[in-house]
Amino acid sequence: MSVQRLRRRRAPRGSGDQLREEILDATTELLLKTGDAKAVSIRAVSQLVGVTPPSIYLHFADKDALLEAVCARYFEKLDEEMQAVAAGVGEGSRAPIEVLRAQGLAYVRFALKTPELYRIATMGEGRPGSDVDMMLNSSAFVHMRASMQALIDEGIYPQADPTTLALELWTAAHGVAALLISRPYLPWGDVEEFADRVLRSVCCGHILTGAIPPSESPRETVAWLKEVVDERHRR
């Protein structure tokens, strides 16, 4: 079927929500097909749905509002994936540190599956309280924070603000995803392995932080870590 569909029949009363979903579906289709937000226009979306442009404006104030709604709706799927990771679906029970690492990796994988949507949602100018920020907060941040709290409760992580720790992991996961999307030509090697190494470093780093006195110098810390590694290798 061509991008321009046959004109949509007049919808019955009370079907505004259905039209809104069709508009979001069409916009998502255009984004994934073109890979470029600039290729999306109200006119192109209206042609794809089979309605007039004014019908789009009844639901969305402008193109920016439409794109934000698309991204917010799409990030609802991230919530499902993060919940599955936390539950250990198909993999049995997991230790909290493994869940945390898997959550970070799931986030990166999600971003790489739809780079254009991720770019629009997270790499543009943010607005406090936007639909995208609210959805990302519930679909990613809340799950990461819960895992951080579990690690603190078990004494694996030092006593700290789980919100700050979750933001640190989110920053690392976003940084990996953003660079892989914006600079795919850099020598990353195996993308999955690269992302896992970075996230493993962040997750395990907090355990070491709790064991290192604040007064200890970097040189002393390195010497202590080398002793630990050497002892482990001798076993």
Number of C-alpha atoms within 10 A of each C-alpha: 5 6 13 13 13 13 13 14 8 9 10 7 6 8 10 14 10 11 18 17 13 17 25 21 16 21 26 21 16 20 21 15 10 13 15 15 19 8 11 20 18 20 14 17 26 23 19 23 23 19 20 15 15 12 16 21 14 11 15 18 10 13 17 13 14 22 23 19 19 24 24 20 16 19 26 16 12 20 21 12 19 26 15 14 23 21 14 16 12 8 8 7 12 15 12 19 19 16 21 28 24 20 26 29 25 19 21 25 17 18 24 17 11 15 21 19 25 21 19 18 23 16 11 9 7 11 9 8 9 14 18 24 19 14 20 20 15 15 21 24 20 16 20 28 21 17 24 26 20 18 20 18 12 10 12 17 24 16 12 12 12 19 15 12 20 22 14 15 22 21 13 19 25 19 15 22 24 20 13 19 18 11 11 11 9 9 8 14 8 8 16 12 12 13 21 18 14 17 24 18 12 18 21 14 12 14 17 15 12 15 11 15 10 8 7 9 11 10 9 12 15 11 12 13 14 12 12 11 11 11 10 9 8 6 5
